[in-house]
């Protein structure tokens, strides 16, 4: 049986971000990029759209299942409260940082579409699956926030491409309102 690790205290210099803002941005962006890859492939297909739609759907299902398992930490137990003095990243900055992270997916799908539209559909399925699971996790986070009245926050990574599994914290909504 795995031993759970204690959640590390955030460094006062490492801010936390609003998880709902990150998930909303990445879900919409990844779904749009993935569906754009599919649209390019369908429009380029001479024979039958099924030749690109079926691989897109298969990859969407497989990567979606893997992403569901890989992001179970979002749907785990209630996160601990945010230690006092930890800065919260402004929502606009979280949005910009999340969009920078989407740039890599956009470049990859565009390049794949330029090389071979079928490859663009497959890679689009990978990106869309991640976006779909982010959308599901966003619903979970919003439901948790509505149920508890606490905003869910996540420690920032070292770069926009940092792993998604970073410590989560909560901050009562009224505390955030009073602090601003």
C-alpha positions in Angstrom: 0.0 0.0 0.0 1.5 3.4 -1.0 2.4 5.7 1.8 1.0 9.2 1.3 3.5 12.0 1.3 2.9 15.2 3.3 2.0 18.2 1.2 5.0 20.5 1.1 4.6 23.9 2.5 4.8 26.5 -0.4 7.7 28.8 -0.3 6.7 32.4 0.3 8.4 33.2 -3.0 6.4 30.6 -5.0 2.9 31.8 -5.7 -0.1 29.6 -6.2 -2.6 29.9 -9.0 -6.4 29.5 -9.2 -6.9 25.9 -10.5 -10.3 26.7 -12.1 -8.7 29.5 -14.2 -5.9 27.1 -15.4 -8.3 24.3 -16.2 -10.8 26.5 -18.0 -8.1 28.0 -20.2 -6.3 24.7 -21.0 -9.6 22.8 -21.5 -10.9 25.4 -24.1 -7.6 25.8 -25.8 -6.7 22.1 -26.1 -10.2 21.2 -27.3 -10.1 24.0 -29.9 -6.6 23.0 -31.1 -7.5 19.3 -31.2 -10.7 19.9 -33.1 -8.9 22.2 -35.5 -6.4 19.4 -36.3 -9.4 17.1 -37.0 -11.0 19.8 -39.2 -7.9 20.3 -41.3 -7.5 16.5 -41.8 -11.2 16.1 -42.7 -11.0 18.9 -45.2 -7.8 17.5 -46.8 -9.1 13.9 -47.0 -10.1 12.9 -50.6 -11.6 9.5 -50.0 -13.6 9.2 -46.8 -13.6 11.4 -43.7 -13.8 8.2 -41.6 -10.1 7.6 -42.5 -9.2 10.5 -40.1 -12.2 10.6 -37.8 -11.8 7.0 -36.6 -8.1 7.4 -35.6 -9.0 10.7 -34.0 -11.7 9.0 -32.0 -9.5 6.1 -31.0 -6.7 8.3 -29.8 -9.2 10.6 -28.0 -10.6 7.6 -26.1 -7.2 6.1 -25.2 -5.5 9.3 -24.2 -8.6 10.4 -22.5 -8.6 7.3 -20.3 -4.9 7.7 -19.5 -5.4 11.4 -18.7 -8.4 10.5 -16.4 -6.1 8.2 -14.4 -3.2 10.5 -14.5 -5.2 13.4 -13.1 -7.0 11.5 -10.3 -5.1 13.7 -7.8 -7.5 16.6 -8.8 -10.4 14.5 -7.7 -8.7 13.2 -4.5 -9.3 14.2 -0.9 -9.8 17.8 0.2 -6.6 19.8 -0.1 -5.1 21.5 3.0 -5.6 25.2 3.6 -3.2 27.6 2.0 -0.5 28.7 4.5 -0.6 32.4 5.4 1.6 34.8 3.4 1.6 32.7 0.2 1.0 35.0 -2.8 -1.8 34.2 -5.1 -1.1 34.7 -8.8 -3.5 37.3 -10.4 -6.0 35.6 -12.7 -4.8 37.5 -15.8 -1.3 36.2 -15.2 -2.6 32.7 -14.8 -4.5 33.0 -18.1 -1.3 34.3 -19.9 0.8 31.5 -18.4 -1.7 28.9 -19.4 -1.9 30.3 -23.0 1.9 30.1 -23.3 1.7 26.4 -22.4 -0.9 25.9 -25.2 1.5 27.3 -27.7 3.5 24.1 -27.9 0.4 22.1 -28.6 -0.7 24.5 -31.3 2.7 24.4 -33.0 2.8 20.6 -32.8 -0.6 20.1 -34.3 0.0 22.7 -37.0 3.3 21.1 -38.0 1.7 17.7 -38.0 -1.1 18.9 -40.2 1.4 20.5 -42.6 3.4 17.2 -42.9 0.4 14.9 -43.1 -3.2 15.8 -42.3 -3.8 12.3 -41.0 -1.0 12.8 -38.5 -2.6 16.2 -37.6 -5.9 14.4 -36.8 -4.1 11.8 -34.5 -2.1 14.5 -32.7 -5.2 16.6 -32.5 -7.0 13.7 -30.8 -4.2 13.6 -28.2 -4.5 17.3 -27.5 -8.4 17.2 -27.5 -8.4 14.3 -25.0 -6.2 16.3 -22.6 -8.6 19.2 -23.0 -11.7 17.0 -22.5 -10.3 15.7 -19.2 -9.3 19.2 -18.1 -13.0 20.2 -18.7 -14.2 17.3 -16.6 -11.7 18.2 -13.9 -12.9 21.8 -14.1 -16.4 20.6 -13.3 -15.1 18.7 -10.3 -13.1 21.7 -9.0 -16.1 24.0 -9.4 -18.4 21.5 -7.6 -15.9 21.3 -4.8 -15.6 25.0 -4.6 -19.4 25.4 -4.5 -19.7 22.7 -1.8 -17.0 23.9 0.5 -16.9 27.7 -0.3 -13.1 27.3 -0.7 -11.2 28.2 -3.8 -8.8 25.5 -5.0 -5.3 26.7 -5.7 -2.2 25.0 -7.2 1.4 25.7 -6.7 3.1 27.1 -9.7 5.7 25.0 -11.6 9.1 26.2 -12.7 7.9 26.8 -16.2 4.6 26.9 -18.2 5.4 23.3 -19.2 5.8 22.0 -15.7 4.0 18.8 -14.7 0.4 19.2 -13.8 0.8 17.2 -10.5 1.7 20.0 -8.2 0.4 20.5 -4.6 -3.2 21.8 -4.2 -4.4 24.1 -1.4 -7.6 25.7 -0.5 -8.4 29.3 0.5 -11.8 30.3 1.8 -13.5 32.5 -0.7 -14.3 35.2 1.8 -10.6 35.3 2.8 -9.6 36.0 -0.8 -12.3 38.7 -1.1 -11.2 40.4 2.2 -7.5 40.3 1.1 -8.1 42.2 -2.1 
